[in-house]
């Protein structure tokens, strides 16, 4: 019960008790789950201070300057290099600390005292040293908050970089030392030059002396080479790698059993069989979640596979694995039912990301005014001499199947295969003989170069339960007539009754509702702005074109959702989704390759397979 005191509302708790409570909260610090984020931010600031301490000339504080006068120059030079190196490493560790990584915690505990000592010796900074030591004490006190296992990585790559970069730095340093013979005092032997290079790479001052200002040029050049070797090696050591896919044959067989029983629930179910995905199973084995880790995001696609009643168990295993490695959990393209289960079981949030176009075979017809454009296009292409074939993969002969595979690869317009949530990534696998291939054919004209004979276009459809199909791939010869995709989809829908297919899932139409509402009469300014932005982005991404293409076949639209922890995670999740789908490619030097499976298996604490997670539960 609250009372009013001096015109103000009070809950009956004395003001002194409230102040003590606030003071206690300040002393306790942030909640345990917020400690990594706070530590990561502070570590980045201290790292920046350490770098500045090594670059900016030292302060001449009288109380400490007397100590610096009795220290050898090599020690202060080493302290400057050490301060810069520690600062750079702390900046690299900041992200790992925010993700609560155990290895990042251990490295920071080792580096912070070194950074504090380097600041005192070189720059004589009490403040920088005290901040480093305070963070060191705070890290030790909150050790339990850093529980996440390290991401798997190739140890050989780190060692090879250190050896190769070290050798290159030594060779270049030797050239630098000997490149000023006229300014070199005396004639030092080769052994002394080698010793000078080694000392310089580690930040010490060597025994060779030069005239004028060449001493500083050589010294800073050697220090920079040593710093570059350490920094690149540390970057590879601390950089998260993509965990290797662990979808074993046993896991794939278990997924196929679940799809045979419950595959009709989700049109994206068959795409869980991509072999660059992993899977976690519920303790009962009746449900599973397939996923891939991209840029620290544990990205699932579609609904969980299997019995709906067992979904919570699979989701729990998914979230436990994400927490164990401090990956950001996210789901791309789940249905409304799947989104409700995900949000209810995990407390995550959901946002509509677009709609899936689904065509009911029984309702499809080329007659009517609404289908006039498609009908005219198909008739025109057929008059030009094109024919179509729609068959199960198992009905194609080995030579014809090989020709289709080669044509699909040759007609691909990107270096790597695109797709994640609605792509299988393979054609003609012995386990996928019930998939369907639609092909377009036309005899080549005289003098026309057609490396694949009369084959001009192809489409690949994967099963969606016992009576459905999902469009997985569309490829065509660039020299073929426009409208090949429309021709093959119509051919598939007309052949569907004979193949016992009752429904077809086409592509996603991202943000379809905004595109549709924004183009209608009387649309509000906000919706119009959204549509304008999407149309602008369609210059680079197939947003508006996919919506218009799907709309030609008069489908029914099923909303699809993205599930995420917080709004601040959306940019990172969106970046990971674009990488997974192949729409965004990092420069080759910045691409992180999957760690080899052997590296994962060598360290059982770093990565566990789906079956191990289930048994641990």
PyMOL commands that set and color helices and strands:
alter all, ss='L'
color gray80, all
select helices_A, chain A and resi 15-28+32-55+62-69+73-98+102-123+126-141+143-145+155-178+190-201+214-238+249-265+269-273+308-325+336-346+361-363+369-383+393-395+398-410+430-432+484-495+512-518+525-537+544-551+567-581+588-590+597-602+610-616
alter helices_A, ss='H'
color red, helices_A
select strands_A, chain A and resi 3-5+8-10+278-281+287-294+297-301+305-306+328-334+349-360+387-392+436-441+455-463+468-476+503-510+556-564
alter strands_A, ss='S'
color yellow, strands_A
deselect
rebuild
show_as cartoon
